[in-house]
Amino acid sequence: MQLSDAHVLVTGASRGIGAEVAREAARRGARLTLVARSAAPLEALAAQTGGRALPADLGDRDTRRGLIARAQAEQGPVDVLVNVASLDAAGSFLTLSADDLEELLTVNLTAGAELTRQVLPDMVARGEGHVVVFSSGFSTVVAPGLAAYCASKGGLSQLAGVLRTELKGSGVGLTLVEPGPVRTGMYADIQAEPLSGAALRRLVRLRLTREVEPQEVARATCDQIEAGGPHVVVPRRNTPFMLFTWAPRWMSEVVLTGLARR
Ligand SMILES: NC(=O)c1ccc[n+]([C@@H]2O[C@H](COP(=O)([O-])OP(=O)(O)OC[C@H]3O[C@@H](n4cnc5c(N)ncnc54)[C@H](OP(=O)(O)O)[C@@H]3O)[C@@H](O)[C@H]2O)c1
């Protein structure tokens, strides 16, 4: 899906990786709808990129309902949905409150799945479109201090794998993004918490991963949207870990739906 003149809806666009994906898509000619809770940074980015801000709390069920239709009423059919919005809630699972647990699973897993559910029927009817699911290397790595986060990301990676089988032959593409550590506010939070910070430092010290800039993730994501590619793993050093998890997914995809990718 070429980004030039495409209507691209990015969630989590107020800062971090989501804001960089929006900037990169705008550089490639996309028309943007920008979603997050913080209206001021969204409005500022909308002004810079010629996009529209759509402030929304994706943790709220009523706000999620009809959100894609509201974006489409403003700028026409959504061609590309990029689900970036996420929370981290770093710390021991034993100290996590019921409200924080529910909010994390809702924003990270339910909201992305729900927006994808809202957007897909129209894309499939048109025979074109693209969905991006932002998961994490923590969909595979079992990191102390990130139980709920890892659970949400494991769910997203599995959701993406199954959706790709269902979308085969529809003309609609799907890219799963599974980054390692990216220098953003979320990464700073995870580093600052003793349990998850120690786990991250160990992964970096053992050279199993390295830190990357959000712009690198944004460029790789936009490249894969335009190429119709299924997967972004950055840095490449993370690939061996991800292969262990992906091998049974690819095998079952081929066994159950055949070799054709799209
Ligand atoms: N940074 C990393 O090391 C890393 C590594 C692997 C994967 N990832 C994934 O990459 C994505 C982006 O991460 P990041 O590091 O850029 O995170 P970030 O800087 O913390 O940004 C998170 C974004 O999500 C939005 N958001 C949070 N709760 C929301 C809600 N209830 N409703 C709407 N928007 C909400 C935030 O906006 P508001 O607060 O304004 O609502 C913000 O725009 C996430 O999916 C993350 O899991 C990050």
The ligand as an ORCA input file, in Angstrom:
! r2SCAN-3c Opt
* xyz 0 1
  N       9.904      1.997     23.620
  C      10.250      0.715     23.550
  O      11.328      0.312     24.020
  C       9.337     -0.268     22.863
  C       9.844     -1.528     22.569
  C       9.025     -2.461     21.936
  C       7.727     -2.115     21.597
  N       7.256     -0.882     21.899
  C       5.889     -0.583     21.515
  O       5.898      0.525     20.632
  C       4.709      1.286     20.815
  C       5.060      2.738     21.114
  O       5.814      2.782     22.299
  P       6.522      4.122     22.792
  O       7.787      3.718     23.405
  O       6.488      5.143     21.727
  O       5.513      4.533     23.982
  P       5.207      5.967     24.616
  O       6.261      6.944     24.278
  O       4.886      5.729     26.051
  O       3.867      6.401     23.847
  C       2.681      5.693     24.070
  C       1.586      6.309     23.242
  O       0.362      5.626     23.545
  C      -0.640      6.607     23.845
  N      -1.626      6.085     24.776
  C      -1.405      5.532     26.002
  N      -2.570      5.260     26.610
  C      -3.561      5.648     25.754
  C      -4.972      5.636     25.815
  N      -5.640      5.193     26.891
  N      -5.670      6.119     24.757
  C      -5.030      6.604     23.672
  N      -3.686      6.633     23.548
  C      -2.965      6.159     24.583
  C       0.148      7.771     24.462
  O      -0.555      8.991     24.333
  P      -1.343      9.742     25.503
  O      -0.613      9.507     26.786
  O      -1.355     11.151     25.025
  O      -2.704      9.130     25.496
  C       1.371      7.787     23.561
  O       1.105      8.498     22.383
  C       3.927      0.603     21.929
  O       2.990     -0.283     21.376
  C       5.013     -0.168     22.676
  O       4.466     -1.252     23.376
  C       8.026      0.057     22.515
*
